[in-house]
Amino acid sequence: QVQLVESGGGLVQPGGSLRLSCEASGSILSINAVGWYRQAPGNLRGLVTFISRGGSTYYADSVKGRFTISRDVAKNTVYLQMSSLKPEDTTIYYCNTFPARENSWGQGTQVTVSS
């Protein structure tokens, strides 16, 4: 099965932007949908956004208008462009299939929004 590895986190000031990458070990078109999740209190991971094989997208209300999911099929990579970042966006971000495969969570990538 295709494995997904996220990268691109870092420290950014409030109002700034950051782009995360999710690289697949195989064709991303072999996956029904790829999602970005983030860790919430209690170690739960909440869905932020996903992009389907057909290109349809979904965004959680908390990020709508600020985050954009996209993909480069040739590079087998899904991106999460985050803009107008807020301190409350600080957490670990993960990519996984949507719905998530419980045995496929990676290490995630830390995003810290702070001045």
N, C-alpha and C positions, 0 to 999 in steps of 0.2 A: 504494500500500500504506500501511497505517496506520503512522504514526511514533509512537514512545514517547519521552517526555522525563521524566527523573527530577529530583527536587528534595527538599529537606528535610534534608540532612545538616548536621552541625555538631559542636560540641565538647560532650561530656557526661561527667559523672563516672562512675566504675565503680559499677555498680548502678542507674544511671539509665535513663531511657527516651527514645526518639526515634521519630518517625514519618516515614517516607519516602513520597513520592508519585510515582506514575508516570502521567502524563497522556497519553492517546492522542489523536491528531489525528482519529480517527473512532471508530466504535463498538468497544468492547473485545470485544463479543460476536462480532465478525467475525474474531477471533483465536482459534485453537484453545486456546492456553494462554499466559498471561503469566507470566514468571518474573523473579525477582530473583537477581542474581549478584553476586559480590564478587571483587575482584582478589586473587589469591594470589601467593606468590613466583614469580618467573619470568614475570610478566606474564600468567599464565593467569587465566582467569575461571572460578570455580567456582559451580555452582548452589547457591543458598541455599534457595529455595522456588519453587513455582509454583502457580497456580490455573488450572484448566481452564475451558473455556466452560461446562461443566455445574456448576462449583462445587467440584469435587474439588480437594484440596490435597495437596502433598507438602512435606516439610521435611527438610533435611539433619540428620543426627544432632547436629551441633555446635550447632544452634539450636533443636532441638525442645524445646518447653515454654517457650521464651523469646521467640520471634518468632512473629508472626501475620500472615498475608497475608489481605487482604480487598479488596473492590471496591465501588465505587459506580457502577452501570451508568449512571445518569442523568448522572453527571459524567464518564463515560468515564475513570475513574481507578482505579488499583489502588494499595493502600497496603501498606506493610510496617511494622507496629508492632513495635518492638524494645524489649524490657524486660530487666532484669537484665544490662545490658551489661557486657562484660568488655574489658580492654585488648586482648585478642587479636581482638576484633571490629573493631578499627581498620583501615580500608582504604577503598577506593573501591567504592561500590555502584552497580550498573547494573540497569536493567530492559531486557528484550528479550522477544521471543517465546520459547516453549519448544517445540521445540528452538530455539536461538538462530539468528538470521539474521546471518551474518558481516558483512554490509554495513550493519547497522542498529545497531551499537553507538554510543551517545551519549557525552557527556563524563563521565557518571557524577556521583555526589555523594559528597563526602568525609565519612566518619564517623570521628571521633576520640574515643576513650574514654580519658580521662586525668584524674588528679587534679591 
